[in-house]
């Protein structure tokens, strides 16, 4: 498939903008004149293990529109039910970095053995059951093992410097991380944050791939196998994020 697509985020933006286009205060214009469509942006959260590949009905543009429409409907309900925004001082932005050690790697021979085992398991399920969620999980585990084998051949640096950014606005905070963070780690950050509402935003200020939790590493899922980091590095990133949120909270007050 060589088509360009904004996938479900694009469908969400189109659907939500169309639903809001005629209403104030979401669109500009006069009562009698034309209104401009509002601008809708999708900010991806801690979505390292939030994939539609296990729940999608097809791999088509129609399915993209269906999934995007479902999210747009929830967003519309939230917007129409929201109260007026409380007055707050201007935003406060602070950045820090955390040094994350990379994962220990298997030997190239061991990585090739793991890849062969994963391929055997996947093909057995594919032959017996055909396309289904179990087959998708097994296939992606094989793909993750292939990536791990490639990394085992070339090696990794001992550690990488990962930027962490907080934008605070009143009782709200956005934590920006350059990774695909697993949901459990994002929830741990939110639980440790002093802000009333904390949003964890991924894929910002660079890109260092997946950061998976311990359960994912134990299960050998694709995202854990493809990650530069182990579960200990994930916990260190969570701790560094919470510490920065607390420092910004104290400074803002």
KAZI-V225943 format. One record per pair of residues at least 12 apart in sequence whose C-alpha atoms are under 10 Angstrom apart, sorted by the first residue. I is the first residue (numbers start at 1). J is the second residue. D is the distance in Angstrom with one decimal. If there is no record, write none. Layout:
i	j	d
I	J	D
I	J	D
This chain:
i	j	d
5	61	8.7
5	64	9.4
6	64	9.2
7	60	9.7
7	61	7.9
7	63	9.4
7	64	5.8
7	65	8.2
7	67	9.3
7	68	8.1
8	42	10.0
8	52	9.7
8	61	9.0
8	63	8.5
8	64	5.0
8	65	6.5
8	66	8.2
8	67	6.1
8	68	4.6
8	69	8.3
8	70	9.7
8	71	8.8
8	72	9.9
9	40	9.9
9	41	8.5
9	42	6.3
9	43	9.0
9	44	9.1
9	64	8.7
9	65	9.3
9	67	9.0
9	68	6.2
9	69	9.6
9	71	8.9
9	72	9.3
10	40	9.5
10	41	9.1
10	42	8.4
10	64	8.7
10	65	8.6
10	68	7.4
10	69	10.0
11	61	9.3
11	62	9.8
11	63	9.9
11	64	6.6
11	65	5.2
11	66	8.1
11	67	7.9
11	68	4.7
11	69	6.6
11	70	9.7
11	71	9.2
11	72	8.3
12	40	8.6
12	41	9.1
12	42	8.1
12	64	9.0
12	65	7.6
12	66	9.1
12	67	7.9
12	68	4.1
12	69	5.6
12	70	7.9
12	71	6.3
12	72	5.1
12	73	8.7
12	75	9.0
13	38	9.7
13	39	8.1
13	40	5.4
13	41	6.7
13	42	7.2
13	68	7.9
13	69	8.9
13	71	9.5
13	72	7.3
14	37	9.7
14	39	9.5
14	40	8.0
14	65	9.3
14	68	8.7
14	69	8.8
14	72	8.7
15	40	9.6
15	65	8.5
15	68	7.5
15	69	6.2
15	70	9.5
15	71	9.3
15	72	6.2
15	73	8.4
15	76	9.7
16	37	9.8
16	38	8.9
16	39	9.4
16	40	7.3
16	68	9.1
16	69	7.9
16	71	8.9
16	72	5.2
16	73	7.5
16	74	9.7
16	75	7.6
16	76	6.8
17	36	9.8
17	37	6.1
17	38	5.7
17	39	6.8
17	40	6.3
17	41	9.8
17	72	8.9
17	76	9.6
18	37	7.0
18	38	8.3
19	37	9.3
19	38	9.6
19	72	8.9
19	73	9.2
19	76	7.9
20	36	9.9
20	37	7.4
20	38	6.9
20	39	9.7
20	40	9.8
20	76	8.1
20	79	9.7
20	80	9.9
21	34	9.9
21	35	6.8
21	36	6.6
21	37	4.7
21	38	6.1
21	39	9.5
22	34	8.8
22	35	6.5
22	36	8.3
22	37	7.9
22	38	9.3
23	35	8.6
23	37	9.6
23	38	9.6
24	38	10.0
25	38	9.4
26	38	5.9
26	39	8.8
26	79	9.8
27	39	8.7
43	199	9.7
43	200	9.5
43	201	6.7
43	202	8.1
43	203	9.2
43	204	9.8
44	180	9.3
44	199	9.9
44	200	8.5
44	201	5.9
44	202	6.0
44	203	7.4
44	204	9.4
45	174	10.0
45	175	9.6
45	176	9.0
45	177	9.5
45	180	8.3
45	181	8.1
45	182	9.4
45	183	8.5
45	186	8.2
45	199	7.3
45	200	5.5
45	201	4.4
45	202	5.3
45	203	8.4
46	176	10.0
46	177	9.1
46	179	8.5
46	180	6.3
46	181	4.7
46	182	5.6
46	183	5.2
46	184	8.5
46	185	7.8
46	186	5.6
46	187	8.5
46	199	8.9
46	200	6.1
46	201	6.4
46	202	5.8
46	203	9.1
46	211	9.7
47	179	9.5
47	180	6.1
47	181	6.1
47	182	6.0
47	183	6.1
47	184	9.8
47	186	8.8
47	200	9.6
47	201	9.0
47	202	7.6
47	203	9.7
47	210	9.4
48	179	8.2
48	180	4.5
48	181	4.8
48	182	4.5
48	183	6.8
48	184	9.7
48	185	9.8
48	186	9.8
48	202	8.8
48	209	8.9
48	210	6.2
48	211	7.2
48	212	7.3
48	213	9.9
48	223	7.2
48	224	9.6
49	180	8.3
49	181	7.8
49	182	5.4
49	183	6.5
49	184	9.1
49	210	9.1
49	211	9.6
49	212	8.1
49	213	9.7
49	216	9.0
49	221	9.6
49	222	9.6
49	223	7.5
49	224	9.7
50	180	9.8
50	181	9.8
50	182	7.9
50	183	7.5
52	67	8.6
53	132	9.8
53	133	7.7
53	136	7.4
53	137	8.9
54	132	8.1
54	133	5.2
54	134	8.4
54	135	9.7
54	136	7.1
54	137	7.9
55	67	9.9
55	132	9.6
55	133	7.6
56	133	9.4
86	170	8.7
86	171	9.7
87	169	9.8
87	170	8.2
88	169	6.7
88	170	5.1
88	171	8.4
88	172	9.8
89	168	9.6
89	169	6.8
89	170	6.4
89	252	9.2
90	168	8.6
90	169	6.4
90	170	8.0
91	166	10.0
91	167	6.5
91	168	5.5
91	169	4.7
91	170	7.6
91	172	9.6
91	173	9.3
91	252	9.3
92	166	8.0
92	167	5.6
92	168	5.1
92	169	6.5
92	170	9.0
92	173	9.3
92	248	7.9
92	249	9.6
92	251	9.1
92	252	7.3
93	165	7.3
93	166	5.7
93	167	4.5
93	168	6.4
93	169	9.1
93	173	9.6
93	174	9.5
93	248	8.3
94	164	8.6
94	165	5.8
94	166	5.4
94	167	6.7
94	168	8.6
94	175	9.9
94	244	8.2
94	245	9.2
94	247	9.2
94	248	7.1
95	163	7.1
95	164	5.7
95	165	4.4
95	166	6.4
95	167	8.9
95	175	9.8
95	176	9.3
95	244	8.1
95	248	9.7
96	161	9.9
96	162	8.5
96	163	5.9
96	164	5.2
96	165	6.4
96	166	8.8
96	240	8.8
96	241	9.0
96	244	7.4
97	160	9.8
97	161	6.2
97	162	5.4
97	163	4.3
97	164	5.5
97	165	8.4
97	237	9.7
97	240	8.4
97	241	9.5
97	244	9.7
98	159	10.0
98	160	8.3
98	161	5.7
98	162	5.3
98	163	6.5
98	164	7.3
98	236	8.3
98	237	7.1
98	239	9.8
98	240	6.7
98	241	8.8
99	158	10.0
99	159	6.4
99	160	5.7
99	161	4.6
99	162	6.2
99	163	8.9
99	233	9.1
99	236	8.9
99	237	8.7
99	240	9.6
100	158	8.7
100	159	5.4
100	160	5.5
100	161	6.4
100	162	7.0
100	228	9.6
100	229	7.8
100	230	9.7
100	232	9.2
100	233	5.8
100	234	8.5
100	236	7.4
100	237	7.4
101	156	9.9
101	157	8.4
101	158	5.8
101	159	4.0
101	160	6.5
101	161	8.9
101	228	8.8
101	229	7.0
101	230	8.5
101	232	8.8
101	233	6.4
101	234	9.9
101	236	9.5
102	156	7.0
102	157	7.0
102	158	5.7
102	159	5.2
102	160	7.2
102	227	8.9
102	228	5.6
102	229	4.8
102	230	7.0
102	232	9.7
102	233	7.5
103	156	8.3
103	157	9.5
103	158	8.3
103	159	8.8
103	227	8.2
103	228	5.9
103	229	4.6
103	230	5.0
103	231	8.6
103	232	8.9
103	233	8.1
104	152	9.4
104	155	9.5
104	156	8.9
104	158	9.1
104	228	9.1
104	229	8.3
104	230	7.8
105	148	8.1
105	149	9.0
105	151	8.0
105	152	5.9
105	153	9.5
105	155	7.7
105	156	8.4
105	228	9.4
105	229	9.9
105	230	9.9
106	148	8.5
106	149	8.3
106	151	9.5
106	152	6.4
106	153	9.5
106	155	9.9
107	149	8.6
107	152	6.3
107	153	8.0
107	155	9.8
108	148	9.1
108	149	6.3
108	150	8.2
108	151	8.7
108	152	5.3
108	153	5.6
108	154	9.2
108	155	9.7
109	149	8.5
109	152	9.0
109	153	9.2
110	149	8.4
110	152	9.2
111	145	7.2
111	146	8.1
111	147	9.4
111	148	6.7
111	149	4.8
111	150	8.5
111	151	9.2
111	152	6.9
111	153	8.9
112	145	8.1
112	146	7.8
112	148	8.9
112	149	6.0
112	150	9.1
112	152	9.3
112	153	9.9
113	145	9.4
113	149	9.1
114	142	8.7
114	145	6.5
114	146	8.7
114	148	9.3
114	149	8.4
115	141	8.8
115	142	6.2
115	143	8.2
115	144	8.4
115	145	4.9
115	146	5.8
115	147	9.1
115	148	8.5
115	149	7.3
116	142	8.2
116	145	8.6
116	146	9.0
117	142	8.3
117	145	9.2
118	138	7.3
118	139	8.0
118	140	9.3
118	141	6.5
118	142	4.8
118	143	8.5
118	144	9.1
118	145	7.1
118	146	9.1
118	220	9.6
119	138	8.1
119	139	7.5
119	140	9.8
119	141	8.4
119	142	5.4
119	143	8.5
119	145	8.8
119	146	9.3
120	138	9.5
120	139	10.0
120	142	8.8
121	135	9.3
121	138	6.8
121	139	8.6
121	141	9.4
121	142	8.5
122	134	8.9
122	135	6.5
122	136	8.5
122	137	8.4
122	138	4.8
122	139	5.4
122	140	8.7
122	141	8.1
122	142	7.0
123	135	8.4
123	138	8.4
123	139	8.1
123	142	9.7
124	138	9.5
125	138	7.6
125	139	9.2
126	138	8.7
126	139	8.6
137	221	7.6
137	222	8.1
138	221	8.4
138	222	8.9
139	221	9.8
139	222	8.7
140	221	7.3
140	222	5.3
140	223	8.5
140	225	9.8
141	219	9.3
141	220	6.8
141	221	5.1
141	222	4.5
141	223	8.3
141	224	9.2
141	225	7.7
141	226	9.4
142	220	9.5
142	221	8.7
142	222	7.3
142	225	9.3
143	221	9.4
143	222	6.5
143	223	9.5
143	225	8.7
143	226	8.5
144	220	8.3
144	221	7.0
144	222	4.1
144	223	6.7
144	224	7.6
144	225	4.9
144	226	5.2
144	227	8.8
145	220	8.4
145	221	8.7
145	222	7.2
145	223	9.8
145	224	9.4
145	225	5.9
145	226	7.4
146	222	9.4
146	225	8.6
146	226	8.5
147	222	8.8
147	223	10.0
147	225	7.2
147	226	5.7
147	227	9.0
148	222	9.4
148	224	9.3
148	225	5.7
148	226	5.8
148	227	8.1
148	228	9.1
149	225	9.2
149	226	9.5
150	226	9.7
151	225	10.0
151	226	8.7
151	227	9.8
151	228	8.8
156	228	7.9
157	228	9.6
159	228	9.4
159	229	9.2
159	233	9.9
160	208	8.9
160	228	9.5
160	229	9.8
161	208	9.8
162	177	8.0
162	178	7.2
162	179	8.9
162	205	9.0
162	206	8.6
162	207	9.0
162	208	7.9
162	237	8.7
163	176	8.5
163	177	6.8
163	178	7.0
163	179	9.9
163	204	9.1
163	205	6.9
163	206	8.2
163	207	9.9
163	241	10.0
164	176	6.0
164	177	5.5
164	178	7.7
164	204	9.2
164	205	8.2
164	237	8.9
164	240	8.2
164	241	6.8
164	244	8.1
164	245	9.9
165	177	6.9
165	178	9.5
165	201	9.7
165	204	9.0
165	205	8.3
165	241	8.4
165	244	8.2
165	245	9.0
166	198	9.8
166	199	9.8
166	200	9.4
166	201	9.8
166	241	8.5
166	244	7.3
166	245	6.7
166	247	9.9
166	248	7.6
166	249	9.9
167	198	9.9
167	199	9.9
167	245	9.1
167	248	8.6
168	195	8.7
168	198	9.1
168	245	8.7
168	248	7.4
168	249	7.9
168	252	8.0
169	195	9.7
169	249	10.0
169	252	8.9
170	195	8.6
170	196	9.1
170	197	9.7
170	249	9.2
170	252	8.1
170	253	9.4
171	194	8.9
171	195	5.4
171	196	5.3
171	197	6.5
171	198	8.5
171	249	8.7
171	252	9.7
172	194	9.7
172	195	6.0
172	196	6.2
172	197	4.9
172	198	5.9
172	199	8.0
172	249	9.8
173	190	9.8
173	193	8.9
173	194	9.4
173	195	6.5
173	196	8.3
173	197	6.4
173	198	4.8
173	199	6.3
173	200	8.5
173	245	7.9
173	248	9.2
173	249	9.0
174	195	9.8
174	197	8.6
174	198	5.8
174	199	4.8
174	200	5.9
174	201	6.7
174	245	9.2
175	189	9.1
175	190	9.5
175	193	10.0
175	198	7.2
175	199	6.1
175	200	4.9
175	201	5.8
175	202	8.4
175	204	9.7
175	241	7.5
175	242	9.3
175	244	9.1
175	245	7.8
176	199	8.6
176	200	6.2
176	201	4.8
176	202	5.9
176	203	7.8
176	204	5.9
176	205	7.5
176	241	9.1
177	200	7.6
177	201	6.2
177	202	5.0
177	203	6.3
177	204	5.6
177	205	6.9
177	206	8.2
177	207	8.4
177	208	9.3
177	237	9.3
177	241	8.8
178	201	8.6
178	202	5.8
178	203	4.7
178	204	4.6
178	205	5.4
178	206	4.9
178	207	4.6
178	208	6.0
178	209	7.8
178	210	9.4
179	201	9.0
179	202	5.6
179	203	5.3
179	204	7.5
179	205	9.1
179	206	7.9
179	207	5.5
179	208	5.2
179	209	5.1
179	210	5.8
179	211	6.6
179	227	9.9
180	201	9.1
180	202	5.7
180	203	6.4
180	204	9.6
180	207	8.2
180	208	7.9
180	209	5.8
180	210	4.6
180	211	6.0
180	212	8.3
180	223	9.1
180	227	9.5
181	200	8.9
181	201	8.9
181	202	6.8
181	203	9.0
181	209	8.5
181	210	6.0
181	211	4.9
181	212	6.5
181	213	8.7
181	223	9.9
181	234	8.4
181	237	9.8
181	238	9.8
182	202	9.9
182	210	7.7
182	211	6.3
182	212	5.3
182	213	6.5
182	216	9.1
182	223	9.1
182	224	9.8
182	234	9.0
183	200	9.6
183	211	9.9
183	212	8.8
183	213	8.7
184	212	8.8
184	213	7.1
184	214	9.9
184	215	9.9
185	200	9.7
185	211	8.6
185	212	7.9
185	213	6.9
185	234	7.4
185	235	7.6
185	237	8.9
185	238	6.6
186	198	9.7
186	199	8.5
186	200	6.2
186	201	9.0
186	202	9.6
186	238	7.8
186	241	9.9
187	199	9.5
187	200	8.6
187	238	9.7
188	235	9.3
188	238	7.1
188	239	9.2
188	242	8.9
189	235	9.9
189	237	9.3
189	238	5.8
189	239	7.8
189	240	9.4
189	241	6.8
189	242	5.9
189	243	9.7
189	245	9.1
190	238	9.6
190	241	9.7
190	242	8.2
190	245	9.7
191	242	9.0
192	238	9.0
192	239	8.7
192	241	9.2
192	242	6.0
192	243	8.9
192	245	8.8
192	246	8.7
193	241	8.6
193	242	5.7
193	243	8.4
193	244	9.2
193	245	6.1
193	246	6.6
193	249	8.8
194	242	8.5
194	243	9.9
194	245	7.2
194	246	6.2
194	247	9.6
194	248	9.5
194	249	6.8
194	250	9.2
195	245	7.9
195	246	8.3
195	248	9.6
195	249	7.0
198	245	9.1
200	241	9.7
208	227	8.4
208	228	7.6
208	229	9.4
209	223	8.7
209	224	10.0
209	226	7.9
209	227	6.2
209	228	7.1
209	229	9.0
210	222	9.7
210	223	6.0
210	224	7.1
210	225	9.2
210	226	7.1
210	227	5.0
210	228	7.3
210	229	7.9
210	230	9.9
210	234	9.6
211	223	7.8
211	224	7.3
211	226	9.3
211	227	6.3
211	228	7.8
211	229	6.4
211	230	7.6
211	231	7.7
211	233	8.0
211	234	5.8
211	235	9.5
211	237	9.0
212	224	5.5
212	225	9.1
212	226	9.6
212	227	7.3
212	228	9.8
212	229	7.9
212	230	7.3
212	231	6.4
212	232	9.7
212	233	9.1
212	234	6.6
212	235	9.6
213	229	9.9
213	230	8.0
213	231	5.3
213	232	8.5
213	233	9.3
213	234	6.6
213	235	8.1
214	230	7.9
214	231	5.0
214	232	8.1
214	234	8.6
214	235	9.3
215	231	8.6
216	230	9.9
216	231	8.6
217	229	9.9
217	230	7.4
217	231	7.0
218	231	9.5
